[in-house]
């Protein structure tokens, strides 16, 4: 039990760190940058399951909330979460929860594509209303400027995540289930 808990905590931290690293791969486009974080969100939920995948995003958000420069363009602090992109960042945890629950419930074979689409939508669910609140813009303007142009890229990131999950999930489960290391460790003498 303790071995699995420690392993899950390590993997949770790994995906939180991966989220931070991929958020630095960003292209600023007005108020909302294009980031690669979605890959870590979806892959974490698909490989770790809903509980630990969601926890990895909660850890990522908490790191940024306390001021660590983990958000896009090395930003952090409560001001980022209160700003126009805050809703999208909170949506990362919702997306991990939704993707993980759907895949855990229906399996990775049949639910992979619907789970990725759900994940993309769950990032926008709090993102667009919060953007509207912070900028004073209406739904049509916000959706036109900050959702529609981003959807093709988000769908490509979701597709890349689906490929990663399909390829890595069987391997990850083999090692996580039996507690084996994918690397042969030397025996101590």
Secondary structure, DSSP 8 states (H G I E B T S, - for coil): -HHHHHHHHHHHHHHHHHHHHHHTSEE--TTS-EESHHHHHHHHHHHHHHHHHHHHHHHHHHHHHTT-S-BGGGB-SHHHHHSTTHHHHHHHHHHHHHHHHHHHHH-TTTSHHHHHHHHHHHHHHHHHHHHHHHH---HHHHHHHHTHHHHHHHHHHHHHHHHHHHHHHHHHHHHHHHT--SS------
